[in-house]
Amino acid sequence: MAEKLNLDNSFRLYDEALKVIPGAILGIRRPYNFVEGEYPIFFEKAKGGKVIDVDGNEYIDMLCAYGPIIIGHREEEIDNAVIDQIKNKGFCFSLTQPIQNELAKTLRNLIPSCEKIVFMKMGSDATTAAIRTARAYTKRTKILHCGYHGWHDWSCEVYGNDAGIPDKLKEDIIPFEYNNLVQIESILKKNKDQIAGIILTPINTPGGREVEMPKPGYLEGLRKICDEKDIMLIFDEIRTGFRVDMGGAQKMFGVTPDLAAFGKAMGNGYPISTLVGKKEVMDVLVDKVFLSSTFFPNSLSQIASIKTLEILQRENVLNVIAERGKRFAKCVNDTIQDNNIPCTFTGEPWMPYITFDPDPDFVYRKLREEFYRQLIRRRIFLQPFHHGYIAYRHSEEDLNYAAEMIDESLRLCKRQA
């Protein structure tokens, strides 16, 4: 039986933070999203595919900062390019630096829907810009959405945490179920000629539930509907972009949206996002839609993105991740099948996630908590309510160890249920 980790410094810093920061830590990183009392609350440093907390415990980091770390932590080639920019050119000016054009041309050559492009910082920036652009272009108001698209008023998806958002702002945002074209048709009939855009994650990544791939014909069906109704099809590729394919899920599935938001893996941890789309749609940003920020043109993240994309292509990173991810998934699925454990593995090969199958007596909740308790004690950093990620610096040895520890943890949690 693995012993509980020493987390004294994490708990001390948490108590200190409670006095000066609401909730001590923002949002999804708060302790109740893990197993309270078992998971670290503060990290100290990281390198490659591993992180070390403030108590000196080292983990295989399979959460990857919730997605941005596609290559690894503290990648010297990327960091050195950024440091060179700081030392020799600077990065925050009243005007834009030429690196903007270089990055834009690189992305245009990679992403099918990218005829024009704008750069921002957060995923929420990019998805919100997409909504505003779709509304301006179509001169309509209502938006259909499926999935998590950020924290702005139009997209708040955290149940019970929507205080401060007036109900009238929610009236024009209509949720729909993934992989359900019949429902889409029904919503469109009730809102004829009012829908500006349909936004979704092309691979469904709902919080606390299985990662879901599109059914055959689903994305194609959405494309057809949008073409017939003059609706903007918007892909939120913040998670899938530069992870499932260098051109995003849209390239992998062969369905080109009108607009697409990218971020996370685009900068290997540096804050950058982008909205790309068809020329005639994006051109509403010239003089009809206002989009501006002091820090959007900051060149450091653009430098990091250029270098990240270079490494991803040069080292064939996505193929390496996919191959390792498939082997890892097979090991985990074999464990689940051999032991008849009531849980499900999804998200292979890029976004591994183990969820526990609901039952009327809520035993799955106890199983889930015990599993993730045992897993963190074995130094595997994953999250109960969010899928993980596989990075390039996760070696075969790392992933084999993670699979073994998942096997041990699943056996123990079943025995104690």
Sequence and secondary structure as in RCSB ss.txt:
>XXXX:A:sequence
MAEKLNLDNSFRLYDEALKVIPGAILGIRRPYNFVEGEYPIFFEKAKGGKVIDVDGNEYIDMLCAYGPIIIGHRE
EEIDNAVIDQIKNKGFCFSLTQPIQNELAKTLRNLIPSCEKIVFMKMGSDATTAAIRTARAYTKRTKILHCGYHG
WHDWSCEVYGNDAGIPDKLKEDIIPFEYNNLVQIESILKKNKDQIAGIILTPINTPGGREVEMPKPGYLEGLRKI
CDEKDIMLIFDEIRTGFRVDMGGAQKMFGVTPDLAAFGKAMGNGYPISTLVGKKEVMDVLVDKVFLSSTFFPNSL
SQIASIKTLEILQRENVLNVIAERGKRFAKCVNDTIQDNNIPCTFTGEPWMPYITFDPDPDFVYRKLREEFYRQL
IRRRIFLQPFHHGYIAYRHSEEDLNYAAEMIDESLRLCKRQA
>XXXX:A:secstr
       HHHHHHHHHHHTTSTTSS GGGSGGGS TTTS S EEEEEBTEEEETTS EEEESSGGGTT SS BT 
HHHHHHHHHHHHHT S  SS  THHHHHHHHHHHH TT SEEEEESSHHHHHHHHHHHHHHHHT  EEEEES   
SSGGG  STT  TTS GGGTTTEEE  TT HHHHHHHHHHTTTTEEEEEE SSB  TTS  B   TTHHHHHHHH
HHHHT EEEEEETTTBTTTBTT HHHHHT   SEEEE GGGGTTS  EEEEE HHHHTHHHHTS    SSTT HH
HHHHHHHHHHHHHHTTHHHHHHHHHHHHHHHHHHHHHHHT SEEEESTTTS EEEE   TT HHHHHHHHHHHHH
HHTTEE BTTB     TT  HHHHHHHHHHHHHHHHHHHHH 
